[in-house]
Amino acid sequence: GMTIVLWTFPMIFIAGLTKVGELKKILPFLATASDAMLVGDWRVFDDMLSAAAPLALLTLNGWLPTILRFYCRLEGHIGEGTMQASVFSKLTLFNIVQTFFVSAMAGSLFDQ
């Protein structure tokens, strides 16, 4: 339960990276960095920031099974199969919550 809550904050931030215009309003130093990295009309920094978001999400989600496996070991699962089943059920629940609720929260936060 607490992992979902703690994991939500970086996920919301990373999801917000795809909305660079809104992010520059919240963090003005990003607008300065964006203006400094112009190549003609191409905003290099904005594109780099937008491209980094999916990679960061992939990295965070790649660490998740390892973290959940650690929690399962703390729960005291003895067999490998039991542990894998527990990790799978936690990962499934986690992805459902993150996909539907966190995406909705991130979208509404950055649209305001």
C-alpha positions as CSV (number, residue, x, y, z in Angstrom):
1,G,0.0,0.0,0.0
2,M,2.7,2.5,1.0
3,T,4.8,1.6,-2.0
4,I,1.9,2.7,-4.3
5,V,1.6,6.1,-2.5
6,L,5.4,6.7,-2.4
7,W,5.8,5.6,-6.0
8,T,3.0,8.0,-7.1
9,F,5.0,11.2,-6.7
10,P,7.9,10.4,-9.1
11,M,5.4,8.9,-11.5
12,I,3.3,12.1,-11.5
13,F,6.4,14.2,-12.0
14,I,7.6,12.0,-14.9
15,A,4.2,12.0,-16.5
16,G,4.3,15.8,-16.3
17,L,7.5,15.9,-18.3
18,T,5.5,15.2,-21.4
19,K,3.7,18.5,-21.0
20,V,6.7,20.7,-21.3
21,G,4.7,23.9,-21.8
22,E,2.9,23.4,-18.5
23,L,6.0,22.4,-16.7
24,K,7.8,25.6,-17.8
25,K,5.0,27.6,-16.2
26,I,5.5,25.8,-12.9
27,L,9.4,25.7,-13.0
28,P,10.5,29.0,-14.8
29,F,14.2,27.9,-14.9
30,L,13.1,25.3,-17.5
31,A,11.9,28.1,-19.8
32,T,15.3,29.7,-19.5
33,A,17.1,26.4,-20.3
34,S,14.7,25.9,-23.2
35,D,15.4,29.3,-24.7
36,A,19.2,28.8,-24.3
37,M,19.0,25.6,-26.4
38,L,17.4,26.8,-29.6
39,V,18.6,25.6,-33.0
40,G,16.7,27.7,-35.4
41,D,13.0,27.1,-34.5
42,W,13.8,23.7,-32.9
43,R,13.5,23.6,-29.1
44,V,16.1,21.0,-28.4
45,F,15.6,21.0,-24.6
46,D,11.8,20.6,-24.9
47,D,12.2,17.6,-27.2
48,M,14.9,16.1,-24.9
49,L,12.7,16.5,-21.9
50,S,9.7,14.9,-23.7
51,A,11.8,12.0,-24.9
52,A,13.2,11.4,-21.4
53,A,9.8,10.9,-19.8
54,P,9.1,7.5,-21.4
55,L,12.6,6.3,-20.7
56,A,12.3,7.4,-17.0
57,L,8.9,5.6,-16.7
58,L,10.5,2.5,-18.2
59,T,13.4,2.6,-15.8
60,L,11.2,3.1,-12.7
61,N,8.9,0.3,-13.8
62,G,11.9,-1.9,-14.5
63,W,13.0,-1.6,-10.8
64,L,9.5,-2.4,-9.5
65,P,9.7,-6.2,-9.7
66,T,13.0,-6.2,-7.8
67,I,11.5,-4.0,-5.0
68,L,8.3,-6.1,-4.8
69,R,10.5,-9.3,-4.7
70,F,12.3,-7.7,-1.7
71,Y,9.0,-7.1,0.0
72,C,7.9,-10.7,-0.6
73,R,11.1,-11.9,1.0
74,L,10.3,-9.8,4.0
75,E,6.8,-11.4,4.1
76,G,8.5,-14.8,4.5
77,H,7.6,-16.6,1.3
78,I,9.6,-19.8,1.3
79,G,9.1,-21.2,-2.2
80,E,10.1,-19.5,-5.4
81,G,6.8,-20.2,-7.0
82,T,4.9,-18.7,-4.1
83,M,7.1,-15.7,-4.2
84,Q,6.7,-15.2,-8.0
85,A,2.9,-15.5,-7.6
86,S,2.9,-12.9,-4.9
87,V,5.2,-10.5,-6.9
88,F,2.9,-11.0,-9.9
89,S,-0.3,-10.2,-8.0
90,K,1.3,-7.1,-6.4
91,L,2.7,-6.0,-9.7
92,T,-0.8,-6.4,-11.3
93,L,-2.5,-4.4,-8.6
94,F,0.2,-1.8,-8.7
95,N,-0.1,-1.3,-12.5
96,I,-3.9,-1.1,-12.4
97,V,-3.7,1.6,-9.7
98,Q,-0.9,3.5,-11.4
99,T,-2.3,3.3,-14.9
100,F,-5.8,4.5,-14.1
101,F,-5.6,6.6,-11.0
102,V,-2.2,8.2,-11.2
103,S,-2.5,9.0,-14.9
104,A,-5.8,10.7,-14.2
105,M,-4.3,12.7,-11.3
106,A,-1.2,13.7,-13.3
107,G,-3.3,14.8,-16.2
108,S,-5.6,16.9,-14.1
109,L,-2.8,18.5,-12.1
110,F,-0.9,19.6,-15.2
111,D,-4.0,20.7,-17.1
112,Q,-4.9,23.3,-14.4
